[in-house]
Amino acid sequence: MRVVLADLRAGTRPACELMIVTGRGKHSIGSAVLQREVRRFLEAGPVDAPRIAPLKDADAAAAGFFVLEAGAILDWLGARGGGAN
């Protein structure tokens, strides 16, 4: 994630919708642990990251992925003076 965010900021990767695949958490109790931790890392962790798209329905969390929308990435780049494509 850090490399992708750095590439977006540097303009070496075009801003487009990014699907972050974390898996389904078959053995996780409640919800997928990896997805929850990656989302937490992006939302409040030590990196500056684009806003994560809200989940469309209750089953989306179980699907094993979440999305960083192109518009949110462009907004994030614009707010930081990064390279937008």
N, C-alpha and C positions, 0 to 999 in steps of 0.2 A: 504494500500500500504506500509506503513512504516513497519508493522509487517511482511509482505511477504518479503520485501527487507532485513529486519534484519534476518529472518529465512534463506534466501539464503546465506547471508554473514556468518552466524554461521554454515552453512552446515547441518542444521536440515531439510531443504527442498531441494530436488534435483533440479538442474538447468534443466529446460525444458521450452518449449514454453509456455508463459502465455498470455491468451486472457483476456484483461481488458474490461469488459462489462460496458458500461456507459448508454445505452439506446439510443433512436433515437432522442430525443428532439422534439417531435411532436408539442409542442407549442413554440419552440425556433424560433426566427427570424434569418434567414440565415443558421446557423448550430447549432448542439447540443451544448448547453452551458456547460453541465457537461463534455462532452468529451474534449472540448477545454480547460477547466480549469484543468482537471486531466493531460492532456498532458503537459500543461504549468507547472504544479507542478513538474512533473517528469523531464522535460527538463531544467528548470531554477529555480526551487523552492528550498526550504531549505534542500532538501534531495539529496544524491548522488544516482543516479539511472542508470540502463543500458540504452543504446541507444534504442529508439523506432523504430520499423520497419517502413519504409515509407509506406504510403497507396498505394495500387496497382492501384487504379483508382479513378476517381472523385466521384463515388458512395460509396466508402468504408467509407468515413466519415459519410455518412447518415446511414450506417449499424448499428451503435450503439456500435462499439467495436474497439479496436486497439490491436496490438500484441507486446509483448516483446519476441523476438526470443531467443531460447536457446543459440545460438552462441554469441549473444550480451550479454547475462547474464554471460556466461562463460568468455568472454573477460573482462567484468566488474569485475567479481570475481578475475580473474588473475591479473588485474591491481591494485587491492586493497589488494591482498594477502589473500582473503577470501577463505572459504572452497568450493572447486569445487567437484562435484560428477560426 
